Amino acid sequence: MGKRIDCYLDCVSPYSYYAFLYLQQNKAALLSHGVEIEYIPVFLGGINVGSGNQPPWKLPAKAAYSPFDNKRAQKYFGVEISTPDFFPILSLLPQRCMTYVKENFPVERYEAIFKELWISMWEQGNDISKPEKMAATLSRHFGSSEVKQIMDGANSPQFKQKLNDSTKRALDAGAFGCPWFEVTDGRGVKEPFFGSDRFHYMWQYLDLPWTDISIREKSKL
Ligand SMILES: N[C@@H](CCC(=O)N[C@@H](CS)C(=O)NCC(=O)O)C(=O)O
């Protein structure tokens, strides 16, 4: 039975970015231990509603704590972001675009453009819920006819439904936030994991020889 990590992500979530970067950096090491990774775009707003949760910034104590944790995570994962003025955005358009790209383009291009959404929004301050900003971000990796194809696909009933279905799938897997993971061990048994700060438990669950979240030298992080 193949070990795997199904990883549910939304570009509106900075912790999804950290988890994505971390898994991408460790992809080869994981694959060498037979662990496959799949990134699945979901709508975090729908996960909050469906699970009865609220975004952390809505609870005053969490909102006050969050900047500390976020800064530490940025330092740890080696990335600098800042919360844009327009936050939060409705991430339906970008997440529908990712749903379309996932199904219609090679996985390398899909992973490259997913990363680009976080860069565009969180590092460069672009409101990618706006069609023109989303199209401009897509055009960093796709030609103009492909950008049109993706934007049209994202707005089609079929891909709107597919994003709903993935969000439902995450909820069925127990999700109440992002990043959410459904991890399958070597016997085919699945367990849920939440957050970019739980990889050490994941390695333990997958019976990998790493005891810490970091499987690399500190200097290489
Ligand atoms: N401790 C987690 C926090 C992740 C987190 O706060 N995710 C947000 C979205 S960016 C969320 O969905 N939170 C739901 C919750 O905290 O209940 C981590 O370090 O990754």
The ligand as an SDF file (V2000), in Angstrom:
LIG
                    3D

 20 19  0  0  0  0  0  0  0  0999 V2000
   -0.6480   26.1180   13.9930 N   0  0  0  0  0  0  0  0  0  0  0  0
   -0.9890   26.1120   12.5900 C   0  0  0  0  0  0  0  0  0  0  0  0
   -1.9430   27.2610   12.3520 C   0  0  0  0  0  0  0  0  0  0  0  0
   -2.5150   27.2560   10.9540 C   0  0  0  0  0  0  0  0  0  0  0  0
   -3.5950   28.3000   10.8090 C   0  0  0  0  0  0  0  0  0  0  0  0
   -3.7740   29.1830   11.6590 O   0  0  0  0  0  0  0  0  0  0  0  0
   -4.3620   28.1870    9.7200 N   0  0  0  0  0  0  0  0  0  0  0  0
   -5.4830   29.0630    9.5260 C   0  0  0  0  0  0  0  0  0  0  0  0
   -5.5520   29.5010    8.0860 C   0  0  0  0  0  0  0  0  0  0  0  0
   -4.1050   30.4270    7.6380 S   0  0  0  0  0  0  0  0  0  0  0  0
   -6.7350   28.2860    9.8900 C   0  0  0  0  0  0  0  0  0  0  0  0
   -7.3810   27.7030    9.0650 O   0  0  0  0  0  0  0  0  0  0  0  0
   -7.0050   28.2600   11.1840 N   0  0  0  0  0  0  0  0  0  0  0  0
   -8.1290   27.5750   11.7320 C   0  0  0  0  0  0  0  0  0  0  0  0
   -7.9770   27.4640   13.2370 C   0  0  0  0  0  0  0  0  0  0  0  0
   -6.9310   27.8690   13.7670 O   0  0  0  0  0  0  0  0  0  0  0  0
   -8.9060   26.9430   13.8670 O   0  0  0  0  0  0  0  0  0  0  0  0
    0.2840   26.2530   11.7510 C   0  0  0  0  0  0  0  0  0  0  0  0
    1.3230   26.6540   12.3080 O   0  0  0  0  0  0  0  0  0  0  0  0
    0.2690   25.9510   10.5520 O   0  0  0  0  0  0  0  0  0  0  0  0
  1  2  1  0
  2  3  1  0
  2 18  1  0
  3  4  1  0
  4  5  1  0
  5  6  2  0
  5  7  1  0
  7  8  1  0
  8  9  1  0
  8 11  1  0
  9 10  1  0
 11 12  2  0
 11 13  1  0
 13 14  1  0
 14 15  1  0
 15 16  2  0
 15 17  1  0
 18 19  2  0
 18 20  1  0
M  END
$$$$
